[in-house]
């Protein structure tokens, strides 16, 4: 993925990222089925999609960690 795409993903909310992750997983499943049926011409698409899923999961985990830390800091200050 290009850096501009990653930066765009970082501006999305967790809910939007969950939707993108669900769509990417469905697309990966479709690619796997196409590969098994010998319909997939470019098999490198599988690795691209897996990497996309990994990036989405990483960004989601970072956002969740930042949120949890903000809540913990806010709770500790009160």
N, C-alpha and C positions, 0 to 999 in steps of 0.2 A: 504494500500500500504506500501511496505517496504521502509525504508529510502534510500536504494540504488536506488530504482526506482524513488523516488522523486528527488534525486540529479541528476539523469540522465535527468529527465524532465527539471530541472532548467538550464541545459546546452543547451537546444534546443532553436531555434529562435521562435519568435512569430508566424511566418508562419507555422512552423512545429507543433507547439502547436495547431494552428487552425485546421490543418489537423487531428491531433489526436482527437481533440474535436469533429469534425464532424463525424469521424469514431465511436467514443464512443457513440454519440447520436444515430447514425443509429443502433448500436448494442443494445442499450437500447430499441429502438423501436421494434426491432426484438424480444427481450426478452419479452416485454409486449404483443406482438402478440402471441408468443408461450404460454404465461401464459393463455391468454384468450381462446386459442384453446386446453388447457390442454396438451400441448406437453412439457412444461417446468418441468423437474424433480426437479431441485434444485432452488427453488424460492429465495434463498438468493443471487443468482447472480444479481437480480435486485438491491438490496441495494449496492452490491459491485460496480456495474456499475455506480450508482448514485454518490457514493463516489469518484470514479475515475474521473467523470465529474467535481465534485466540486474541486478536487485537481488541475485539468487542468485549470479551470477557475481562481482559486486563484493564481496559478503561472503566468498565463497570465496577471492578474491584477497587480501583483507585478512588472512584467517586464515593463508594460505600465507606471506605476507610476514612476519607476526608470528612464525610458527614458524621460518622460515628465519633471521630475525634472532636469535631466541633460541638457535638451534643455533650460529650464528656467534659470538655473544657467549660462549656456554658453551665453544666450542672455542678461542676466543682467550684465555680466562682460564686454561686448563690449561697 
